[in-house]
Amino acid sequence: MSLSMLSAPMPSLPVFSSSYISVKRTVWCRVSQSQVAVVNGPVDDARVLERNEIRIGLPSKGRMAADTLDLLKDCQLSVKQVNPRQYVAEIPQLSNAEVWFQRPKDIVRKLLSGDLDLGFVGLDTVSEYGQDNEDLILVHDALEYGDCRLSLAIPKYGIFENINSLKELAQMPQWTYEKPLRVATGFNYLGPKFMRENGLKHVTFSTADGALEAAPAMGIADAILDLVSSGTTLRENNLKEIEGGILLESQAVLVASRKSLIERKGTLDMTHEILERLEAHLRAIGQFTVTANMRGSSAEEVAERILSQPSLSGLQGPTVSPVFCKSDGRVAADYYAIVICVPKKALYKSVQQLRAIGGSGVLISPLTYIFDEETPRWRELLSKLGL
């Protein structure tokens, strides 16, 4: 991606390389000025719309790829790939759907070009390569895997020893027109945008391959801007995150082409089905069904006892139904079966409360899906589309 050059001539920087890291290019920018972004080429509407298949992009390699396949499998949408070397597959439960395995950044680019209709990627990738393009719509913004943050990190030593915030970094007198702050990153859209918005005027960015954490120690950069999960790698390389230096909290998302949702037949309906399956599964994670018997004079009296305990309210309230027993030649309902939904973190406490109010024969089973009348995200999607 190219950025605007400073209007005045800039001193050239050498290109460094080593076995650990290689700097591909140095990008000079005055972050207070607007950027010139690389725009995807025009979409050939006739070519795109002539295909009938609905194409879903999935990451082709790495942890994100494995976790995406696992999520789809848990939603009864297993991907069937005849040959692991092939880049195209299918989901038998979704008729007329093609699955294409692509690099995450290519998924975003092909959504914009019209070659894909839906895609599973990280929010950081959507933000970097989508560049706020209005044709990209987040269908689900929290798939609960791929968690990380895009963060600015500086050395713990030297001139940065007592620098602990972005504000302090911006106020350092070392950064001048002739000697700017050097940042190594792979995020050449989000990085300059963030610096500009936070008042850092003298910054250069170098696009690098390899372990960015080595760049400051090697003298290639003053700081790095990279994805961080636990932060262990930063600490082991004497780097630290700073207050105000987090650009983005990221996780896996489902993103779609606005044009496809509106114009390609079947895309909106398929998106609805995928979204419902995702929501039902994700909502059920960590939830348990608790069933117990309880003696009582009526269903209302049993329900009142249950609702007196804050951990036993369930989703909308407990289900209470009579348990019929035959005694002395007559059928009577001396017991009532109660069913509630309980989160894992409150499970043992809930069982204790049930016992305390007369519950017995407590049975516990994990939940697989929780379907609402309609997922709020579906209503939000229709609103975004103006439907």
Phi, psi and omega in degrees: 000135180259147178239161181295140178275155174296144182294327177271152180298139183249148176292142182281147177251143178287156175263120183265153174209152177200182178287344183265323187206145176229132178267115183290314185200158176250129182251116178270137176207146168263107192291349177280348180266164177286155181261157172254109185267149174284124183257138177298147181296165182297143180277129175277093186303319182297318181292318184291315186283348182285340177279149182259336183289147174262121187258131180244124179267129176238147176302140187270338185217163170085186183297321180299321179296313182296317182292326178294315178298320179296317180298313180298322177297318179296336178265015182061037177233051184298137179274127180258113182242111184298315182231124182299345178272350180280149180262003180234141181212189180217162171242103187306328182288345180247101181292144177070022179251138172245136176255128179241125178272122185220162169295144183308316181294330178286332175299314180295314181298321182281337169294320180287328181277349180093005181275345173230157180249324179225155179204146174253115181211176174278150179299327179298321179291318177300317183291322183285313186263342175277331174051046176063023178294129185289348179281349177265126181238128174282115179276317175222121187259010182205080182273000170067034167208167183072028183292131175195178177222144176268116192223148175271132180230142180232164179296155176276351191242180175064220184292347181263002188304319183255015178264118185231007179214160178296324179298316178295322178297317181294331183271359179294131183288350182294333188272113181230176177303318182279332183227081182280166172292128182260124182239125175266130184197164170253006183248079186272004169257308182292324182300300179301323179298315180295315181297318180298317182291341182250016169080014175271108189269330185248091185219141169238152181237135174242133178272122188232150171253152177100197184281101180298333183301338181278344188300313180298317181296330180274355180082009181282329183213160175271330183213166175232154175233110189208171178281137183232135175255279180271336183090359182298316181297321176299310183298322180290343177250023175058038176245158181219146170279157183234157180299131180082004184264005178272118181279323191200134169266125189236151168203178181292142180223161171254121184238150184224160173276123178303316182299318180294317181300324184274321192254333184272124183300129176091344184293316182294318179295318179295320178299320178300314180295314179299316182297317179297318179296316179299310182298316182297319180289313183296325179291331183278344181300128178079010178251146180230146171270126179246123178241136180210159173258144182214131178285140179191165182275336179199164178297322181294320180293320178294316180299322179297319177297317181296314183289350175286347179255119186299334183275359187247018185283338180070200181287301175246353184142169182283150169266126182235124181221147183290145173251113185272130178233151178256121182219132180054037175080005178233154179262128182217159179250085179273338180242158176231138176269130178244141179230126177223161176254129187229133175290152185304319184295339181251011189297306185294320178299321180294319178297318178299317180294321178299315179297321183296332181255016173104010180284144178214166180058046185287124177246140183229133177216144180289150177268146178257316181219147170229108180264129172273174173301317175201133181290135179303328181294331177291318178297322178296320180296314179299324179294319179297327181275353182074029182253000000 
